[in-house]
Amino acid sequence: MRPRLKQERKARNWTQAETTKKLGITERAYRHLEAGTRNPSYETVKKLRHLFGVDDEELLAPDSTPNGESA
């Protein structure tokens, strides 16, 4: 399952750079997470849950559309 990071980030009108500063991770690491090419560590999942105010099920659920954009 691919995390819904892009959808959550865009819903808040944040850039990837803004999001990475809030998370304390590199932009490269975040791009991999958003693209689904890397899995987040447990610590990063905790940060993402807190930042986006969602639980594990919401965060790790598949995107609502195939290209990751909300319908």
Summary of the structure (lengths in Angstrom):
residues: 71
radius of gyration: 10.9
end to end distance: 18.3
largest distance: 29.8
contacts: 170
relative contact order: 0.24
helix: 56%
strand: 0%
